[in-house]
Every structure is written in structure tokens, then in C-alpha cells.
């Protein structure tokens, strides 16, 4: 499931909201709110969750969207079979 992070203006700054939850983070500037949203999206991707950031302008119109997706897990190295160990009895 893609997590939705929105950055929008308020009467007293800029808000960052996750999945339309009631809890909101408030920032003095839009730049600070966007930076926090990008950091949160990166952390979600690192944890294996997709995120989409919706950024709104002061007039309420959409400024843009950013997507953050989990990276592919690194391939595990294959174990190579080596020479058998000599037995301690030999």
C-alpha cells in the first residue's frame, strides 16, 4: 500500500500530514515541510513501503507529486562449495 504524505499551506505555516490522519506536523516554511516529507518518504522506502508526496501551493492548487519506492533487495551471494575439510581422525 502506498502511503500518502501531503504538504499544504495553513494559516500559520505549512503542514505535513500522513494518510489524512488527524495528527499534523507544522513547519514555518514550505521548504522545511517539503524537506521533512522527502525524508519521511525515504525512511518509508527504506522500510519497504512506497510513498507519494503531494505538494500544494498557497492557492490550493497542486504544485507537484514525488514518489518514493522501496529499492530492490541486494542479491545474496551464492555459497561456493569448496574442498571438504580433512577429518580430525586422519
C-alpha positions in Angstrom: 0.0 0.0 0.0 1.3 3.4 -0.9 1.5 5.9 1.9 0.3 9.4 1.0 2.2 12.4 2.5 0.8 15.8 1.8 2.4 19.2 2.3 -0.1 22.1 2.3 -0.3 25.7 3.5 -2.1 26.6 6.7 -3.0 29.9 8.2 0.1 29.7 10.5 2.7 27.9 8.3 2.9 24.7 6.3 1.5 21.3 7.4 2.7 17.8 6.7 0.1 15.1 7.0 0.4 11.3 6.5 -2.5 9.3 5.0 -5.0 12.0 6.1 -4.5 11.2 9.8 -5.6 13.8 12.3 -2.1 14.4 13.6 -0.2 17.1 11.7 3.3 18.4 11.8 3.6 22.2 11.2 6.6 24.0 9.8 7.4 27.7 9.4 8.2 27.4 5.7 7.1 25.2 2.8 10.7 24.3 2.1 11.1 22.8 5.6 7.9 20.9 5.3 8.9 19.5 1.9 12.3 18.5 3.2 10.7 16.6 6.1 8.2 15.0 3.7 11.1 13.8 1.5 13.0 12.5 4.5 9.9 10.6 5.7 9.3 9.1 2.2 12.9 7.9 2.1 12.6 6.3 5.5 9.4 4.6 4.5 11.1 3.3 1.3 14.0 2.0 3.4 11.4 0.1 5.5 9.9 -1.4 2.3 6.8 0.9 1.9 6.0 3.0 -1.1 5.2 6.7 -0.5 3.8 9.5 -2.6 4.3 13.2 -1.6 1.6 15.6 -2.7 2.7 19.3 -2.6 0.1 22.1 -2.7 0.6 25.8 -3.4 -0.9 28.6 -1.2 -3.9 28.9 -3.6 -4.7 25.2 -3.0 -3.6 24.0 -6.5 -1.3 21.0 -6.8 2.4 22.0 -7.2 3.6 18.5 -7.9 4.0 15.0 -6.7 7.0 12.9 -5.8 7.2 9.1 -5.5 9.5 7.1 -3.3 9.6 3.3 -3.8 11.5 0.6 -2.0 14.7 -0.4 -3.6 15.3 -3.9 -4.7 16.9 -6.1 -2.0 20.5 -6.8 -2.7 21.1 -10.2 -4.2 22.5 -12.6 -1.7 25.9 -14.1 -2.7 25.8 -17.7 -3.6 27.7 -20.1 -1.4 30.5 -21.8 -3.2 31.3 -25.4 -2.3 34.9 -25.8 -1.5 37.1 -28.8 -0.8 35.9 -30.9 2.1 37.6 -30.4 5.4 40.0 -33.1 6.4 38.7 -35.2 9.3 40.5 -34.8 12.6 40.9 -38.6 12.8 43.1 -38.8 9.7 
